Amino acid sequence: SSRPLQEDTNSSSRNTKTPTKMLSVRVAAALARTLPRRAGFVSKNVAAACVGAKNLHTARPWLQKTGTAEVSSILEEKILGADTGAELEETGRVLSIGDGIARVYGLRNVQAEEMVEFSSGLKGMSLNLEPDNVGVVVFGNDKLIKEGDIVKRTGAIVDVPVGEELLGRVVDALGNPIDGKGPLGSKERRRVGLKAPGIIPRISVREPMQTGIKAVDSLVPIGRGQRELIIGDRQTGKTAIAIDTIINQKRFNEGTEEKKKLYCIYVAIGQKRSTVAQLVKRLTDADAMKYTIVVSATASDAAPLQYLAPYSGCSMGEYFRDNGKHALIIYDDLSKQAVAYRQMSLLLRRPPGREAYPGDVFYLHSRLLERAAKMNDNFGGGSLTALPVIETQAGDVSAYIPTNVISITDGQIFLETELFYKGIRPAINVGLSVSRVGSAAQTR
């Protein structure tokens, strides 16, 4: 009996050093000893420690003679060594889900625009980083996500596959093939939200980008690296100009001179699937798909995918630009992207501005269109030409989105319904159409 007494003396001497800590441990140990009666209130760690101590006590008879001091000390070690901290950095839980927006608790170290993965396998992107939760936009059907589901960080900002392997393929906004021709085989990936080139790598537009349409090439010439807006009401032939431009690059792409080739990317935003299928068939029949990539985010796709598709297509085009090649990208159309972004922003509770668009809708388009550029020879001499399409309502070019994009681009081709119905096609209004930099690139 002297041994337990000695242990108690030792433990009391230890208690004098850290009285508060040891007192709490003693309370926990006493609680653990009453485990059978109060199991509902004791944590799993304490329960495990108590069971371990009990097994040890019955397995070694000499412990029964020594009293409870050793059991207490074993419990103390177990309790002090237990890691009770919750792992909030890499995972989180869904607090609420609805309208394609998930509110997630946790994910403390998540980055803005980082890809996250839900337990159902769906992917999402973190957009709103708030003090107590993260607003995640879901890339797909939110019916597959339930409240309380685990959300994991991927540690990667949203990226897409790039390279010449994508030519001739139809992909979605995340770069997954949707044409049934098997995997892409692309070895390189790029982030979708890369910054535009600075001032030093650029050079003024000097090479022509011939559309093959006389009215455009003579009156509103476009140069490689230019951004030329195609604007007009519905059913005025905006997409027809864009598709004809792609088909008319065939004679350049069939040659052997790499500098003359123009690779094309067509981004379909918020269009009908039948329209996209018809368009792909037309390009295939004209033998133009072999130098074209089609990125599709149709009307039935989630708003975040329609928002993301232009940036994904732009990253694919930048691969050619940065490797000294020439590319043309068509965004058809950016007004639908702005509507998708407005939907996301309002559901994320961001304050609305003019026409209920969020305050940064100008930046939405400017950061996209600034990535189209003509690089100087020190940076490979490549180029990315952009032909964004904007649909107006009843010819109103003074609306919010049209005026924004007109101010960002280097000119516009304005199409009119009256001219279209008169049989003048392409229905270009020569008085309102302009090319601000293309004259320097025009073939003389």
PyMOL commands that set and color helices and strands:
alter all, ss='L'
color gray80, all
select helices_A, chain A and resi 2-17+19-33+39-41+44-59+61-65+69-81+142-144+164-166+214-219+238-247+250-253+258-260+273-285+289-291+303-322+334-347+354-356+361-369+377-379+400-408+417-421+438-440
alter helices_A, ss='H'
color red, helices_A
select strands_A, chain A and resi 91-98+101-106+114-118+123-129+134-138+150-157+159-162+170-171+188-191+229-232+263-269+292-297+326-332+383-391+411-415+434-435
alter strands_A, ss='S'
color yellow, strands_A
deselect
rebuild
show_as cartoon
